[in-house]
């Protein structure tokens, strides 16, 4: 996987939970974390564009 490297320090319990989840999803831990972050960022961009409540009360006009 090409891209910028990031170093994460995880609580051992979180690490084990993520490792288990990655195994269930048939992914590596790196793939699971990358996919989760990608989905989060894409979802955040969608929310900002379509959230009319935030548009009404936003300081940017």
C-alpha positions in Angstrom: 0.0 0.0 0.0 1.5 3.3 -1.1 1.1 6.4 1.0 2.3 8.3 4.0 3.2 6.3 7.0 1.6 7.0 10.4 2.7 5.6 13.8 -0.1 4.8 16.2 0.2 3.8 19.8 -2.7 1.7 20.8 -3.9 0.5 24.2 -3.3 -3.3 24.3 -7.1 -4.0 24.7 -7.9 -1.8 21.7 -5.1 -3.5 19.7 -6.5 -7.0 20.4 -10.1 -5.9 19.6 -8.9 -4.4 16.3 -6.9 -7.5 15.5 -9.9 -9.7 16.1 -12.2 -7.4 14.0 -9.6 -7.5 11.1 -9.6 -11.3 11.2 -13.4 -11.4 11.1 -13.4 -9.0 8.1 -10.6 -11.0 6.4 -8.3 -7.9 6.4 -5.0 -7.1 7.9 -4.9 -4.7 10.8 -3.4 -2.0 8.5 -6.2 -2.5 5.9 -8.9 -2.3 8.6 -7.5 0.9 10.1 -7.0 2.5 6.6 -10.5 1.5 5.5 -12.1 2.8 8.7 -10.3 6.2 8.4 -11.1 6.5 4.7 -14.8 5.8 5.4 -14.8 8.3 8.3 -13.3 11.1 6.2 -15.6 10.5 3.2 -18.6 10.4 5.5 -17.5 13.6 7.2 -17.3 15.4 3.8 -20.8 14.2 2.8 -22.2 15.4 6.1 -20.7 18.9 5.8 -22.1 19.4 2.3 -25.6 18.2 3.0 -26.2 19.3 6.6 -28.6 22.3 6.2 -28.8 22.9 9.9 -25.0 23.5 10.1 -25.2 25.7 7.0 -27.8 27.9 8.7 -25.8 28.4 11.8 -22.3 28.4 10.4 -20.1 31.4 10.8 -18.9 31.1 7.2 -21.3 32.9 4.8 
